[in-house]
């Protein structure tokens, strides 16, 4: 199991599950694609940062998706607040 984390494949599996979840939300739960993407994007970005850290990439490749995830999260919150 250690090789799955060292290679980042554990994160790839989680990202694949999130992709399936996106399909389910749009197809069965009747969410719009924009709503589903906005809700899932911050977590996906944090997972990308985790994958970068696990595979030993430079700190900039770890920090960039983490930094981007926060404004995306705020945009999602603002969008949901306006919808109410």
Phi and psi in degrees as a GROMACS rama.xvg file:
@    title "Ramachandran Plot"
@    xaxis  label "Phi"
@    yaxis  label "Psi"
@TYPE xy
-60.1418  -35.8439  UNK-2
-64.5703  -30.9827  UNK-3
-65.0109  -36.9561  UNK-4
-79.9591  -39.7648  UNK-5
-64.532  -32.6139  UNK-6
-89.1514  -11.1603  UNK-7
86.8459  0.410772  UNK-8
-67.2228  -24.9503  UNK-9
-62.4234  -40.6953  UNK-10
-68.3112  -37.7829  UNK-11
-58.8183  -39.3022  UNK-12
-64.7072  -43.8869  UNK-13
-64.0834  -40.7839  UNK-14
-63.3184  -37.2861  UNK-15
-64.4363  -40.2923  UNK-16
-63.4973  -40.1408  UNK-17
-65.3218  -36.1146  UNK-18
-63.13  -41.1803  UNK-19
-63.6017  -41.9154  UNK-20
-61.056  -41.0134  UNK-21
-58.8482  -46.4058  UNK-22
-61.0621  -40.2552  UNK-23
-67.1386  -43.5821  UNK-24
-61.2406  -40.1356  UNK-25
-78.0588  -40.7205  UNK-26
-80.826  -46.7359  UNK-27
-103.17  -36.9361  UNK-28
-85.3567  -6.27752  UNK-29
63.2876  31.8483  UNK-30
-79.7808  153.952  UNK-31
-74.4374  156.335  UNK-32
-60.0644  -40.4996  UNK-33
-62.2727  -43.7533  UNK-34
-61.5112  -46.1265  UNK-35
-64.6208  -44.2089  UNK-36
-64.7287  -43.2999  UNK-37
-63.648  -35.4964  UNK-38
-75.1721  -33.0653  UNK-39
-89.9435  -23.2516  UNK-40
-57.4181  -45.3907  UNK-41
-59.9549  -41.2451  UNK-42
-65.9296  -39.3579  UNK-43
-63.031  -42.6513  UNK-44
-63.1927  -39.6287  UNK-45
-66.8449  -35.3023  UNK-46
-67.0896  -37.2549  UNK-47
-63.041  -40.3557  UNK-48
-63.4424  -41.2646  UNK-49
-61.2097  -43.5401  UNK-50
-61.8699  -40.5034  UNK-51
-62.4756  -41.3755  UNK-52
-67.2439  -42.3968  UNK-53
-65.0922  -32.4947  UNK-54
-92.3028  2.59543  UNK-55
81.069  24.0242  UNK-56
-70.6747  163.831  UNK-57
-58.7446  151.344  UNK-58
-58.4329  -28.5027  UNK-59
-63.5215  -35.7899  UNK-60
-74.4384  -18.0806  UNK-61
-84.9578  -44.2746  UNK-62
-69.4475  -37.7834  UNK-63
-57.831  -53.9168  UNK-64
-66.4012  -29.7511  UNK-65
-65.7166  -43.2414  UNK-66
-64.6615  -41.8282  UNK-67
-70.0526  -29.9892  UNK-68
-63.7581  -32.0821  UNK-69
-67.8363  -50.7095  UNK-70
-64.0147  -32.1311  UNK-71
-64.5791  -41.6677  UNK-72
-62.3627  -44.507  UNK-73
-63.0893  -38.9907  UNK-74
-64.0179  -39.5866  UNK-75
-63.5901  -44.6809  UNK-76
-62.4491  -42.8659  UNK-77
-63.6238  -41.1875  UNK-78
-63.3344  -43.2665  UNK-79
-69.4733  -35.9877  UNK-80
-65.6905  -41.9522  UNK-81
-65.3548  -33.6682  UNK-82
-68.2117  -25.7021  UNK-83
